[in-house]
Amino acid sequence: EYYNYTIFVAEVASTFNEALLSHYMLEYAKDDKERAYLINHEIDDIRATIVRQTMFAEFEKITHEMAEAGEPLTVQSFKDAYRKLLEKYLGPNFVIDDQLSLECMRIPHFYRAFYVYKYATGLSAAIALSQRVLNGGQAELDQYLGFLRGGCSKDPLDLLRDAGVDMESPEPVATALQHLQKRVQELDSLI
């Protein structure tokens, strides 16, 4: 059975293609202004997908722990928990408007418990895979194509491991964050 793949596998495949497209567009950018635009777009995508979705997943974990501990789940308790996460993830130099604490009330992904982490892990896997393919040879490309052909024939983590990316190790996330750091440095040098 290959046709009924998981959302996680689909997320990896789609964001892998986005990573390759971004690489291609940067290779053929006409000037520094276009390069800066493309790099900024990629940085924003990584921030929104890896950093923000991880924050959302942590919010879910906190609110589920509150419920399991018998704590009341109120608008104020959600706002307080979310505000602490905003401060943690955005840092002390970011001005956080009071209304931003309400953002947690409008995230439709929360209706499907513990779903958002798949975005962050999927993009991390995709960046690691794309780096392997771009910096490797035919073997790395064949491994990635094997991942695609695998569909749902194996557990997604096994499919990724066969493709050369072990999501049970810190390397894929480290690779994604190193890629983000590289892009930030590139953008900084252009502006």
C-alpha positions in Angstrom: 0.0 0.0 0.0 1.7 3.2 -1.2 -1.1 5.6 -2.0 -2.4 6.5 1.5 0.7 8.4 2.8 0.7 10.4 6.0 0.4 14.2 6.2 3.9 14.2 7.5 5.3 12.5 4.4 3.4 14.9 2.2 4.7 17.9 4.2 8.3 16.7 3.8 7.8 16.2 0.0 6.2 19.6 -0.6 8.6 21.6 1.5 11.6 19.7 -0.1 10.3 21.0 -3.5 10.1 24.5 -2.0 13.7 24.3 -0.8 14.9 23.2 -4.2 12.9 26.0 -5.9 14.3 28.6 -3.5 17.8 27.3 -4.2 17.2 27.5 -8.0 15.7 31.0 -7.8 18.7 32.3 -5.7 21.1 30.7 -8.2 19.4 32.7 -11.0 18.6 35.9 -9.2 19.2 39.0 -11.4 20.6 41.3 -8.8 21.1 41.8 -5.0 17.6 43.3 -4.6 16.0 40.1 -5.9 18.4 38.0 -3.9 17.5 39.9 -0.7 13.8 39.5 -1.4 14.1 35.7 -2.0 16.3 35.2 1.0 14.0 37.2 3.2 11.0 35.1 2.0 12.9 31.9 2.8 13.9 33.2 6.3 10.3 34.2 7.0 9.0 30.7 5.9 11.5 29.0 8.1 10.7 31.2 11.1 7.0 30.8 10.6 7.3 27.0 10.2 10.0 25.9 12.5 10.0 28.5 15.3 6.4 29.5 15.3 4.9 26.1 14.9 7.2 24.8 17.7 5.9 27.5 19.9 2.3 26.4 19.0 3.2 22.8 19.9 4.6 23.9 23.2 1.4 25.9 23.9 -0.7 22.7 23.2 1.5 20.7 25.5 1.1 23.3 28.3 -2.7 23.6 27.9 -3.1 19.8 27.9 -0.9 19.5 31.0 -3.2 22.2 32.6 -6.3 20.2 31.8 -4.7 16.9 33.0 -3.8 18.7 36.3 -7.4 19.8 36.7 -6.6 23.5 36.3 -9.4 25.6 34.8 -9.0 26.4 31.1 -10.1 30.0 30.8 -9.4 32.7 28.3 -7.1 34.3 30.9 -5.1 31.1 31.5 -4.7 30.6 27.8 -3.6 34.2 27.3 -1.1 34.0 30.2 0.4 30.8 28.9 0.6 32.1 25.4 2.1 35.4 26.5 4.9 33.6 28.4 5.7 31.6 25.2 5.7 34.8 23.1 8.2 36.3 25.5 10.3 33.1 25.5 10.3 32.7 21.7 10.6 36.3 20.6 13.0 37.5 23.3 13.3 40.7 25.4 13.8 43.1 22.5 10.5 42.4 20.8 7.5 44.5 21.8 4.5 42.3 22.4 1.2 44.0 22.0 -1.4 42.8 24.6 -3.7 41.7 21.8 -1.1 39.2 20.5 -1.9 37.1 23.6 -5.3 36.4 22.0 -3.7 34.9 18.9 -3.9 31.4 20.5 -7.7 31.6 20.2 -7.6 31.8 16.5 -5.3 28.9 15.5 -7.5 26.4 13.8 -4.8 23.7 13.9 -5.4 23.4 17.7 -8.7 21.6 16.9 -6.6 18.7 15.8 -4.4 18.0 18.8 -0.7 17.8 18.4 -0.7 18.4 14.7 1.4 21.6 14.3 4.7 20.0 15.3 4.6 18.1 11.9 5.2 21.4 10.1 8.4 22.1 12.1 9.7 18.6 11.9 8.6 18.2 8.2 10.5 21.3 7.2 13.5 20.3 9.2 13.6 16.9 7.4 13.0 18.6 4.0 15.9 21.1 4.5 18.2 18.2 5.6 17.1 16.1 2.6 17.5 19.0 0.1 21.0 19.7 1.5 21.9 16.1 1.0 20.6 16.1 -2.6 22.1 19.5 -3.5 25.5 18.7 -2.0 25.5 15.0 -2.9 25.4 12.9 -6.0 23.1 10.3 -7.6 23.0 8.1 -4.5 21.5 10.9 -2.4 19.0 11.7 -5.2 18.1 8.0 -5.4 17.6 7.8 -1.7 15.2 10.8 -1.8 13.3 9.3 -4.7 13.0 6.1 -2.7 11.5 8.1 0.1 8.8 9.4 -2.3 8.2 5.9 -3.8 7.8 4.6 -0.2 4.5 6.3 0.2 3.0 4.6 3.3 4.8 1.3 2.9 6.8 2.0 6.1 6.7 4.3 9.1 7.6 7.8 8.0 10.7 7.9 10.3 11.9 4.7 8.7 11.4 6.1 5.2 13.3 9.2 6.1 16.1 7.2 7.7 16.4 5.2 4.5 16.7 8.5 2.7 19.6 9.5 5.0 17.8 11.7 7.5 17.3 10.4 11.1 14.6 12.4 12.8 15.4 10.7 16.1 18.7 12.5 16.2 19.3 16.3 16.5 21.0 16.6 13.1 18.1 17.5 10.9 16.9 20.3 13.2 20.5 21.5 13.6 20.9 21.4 9.8 17.7 23.5 9.3 18.8 26.0 11.9 22.3 26.3 10.4 20.6 26.9 7.0 18.5 29.6 8.6 21.6 31.2 10.2 23.4 31.1 6.8 20.4 32.9 5.1 20.3 35.6 7.8 24.0 36.2 7.3 23.5 36.4 3.6 20.6 38.9 4.0 22.6 40.9 6.4 25.4 41.3 3.9 23.0 42.4 1.2 21.2 45.1 3.1 
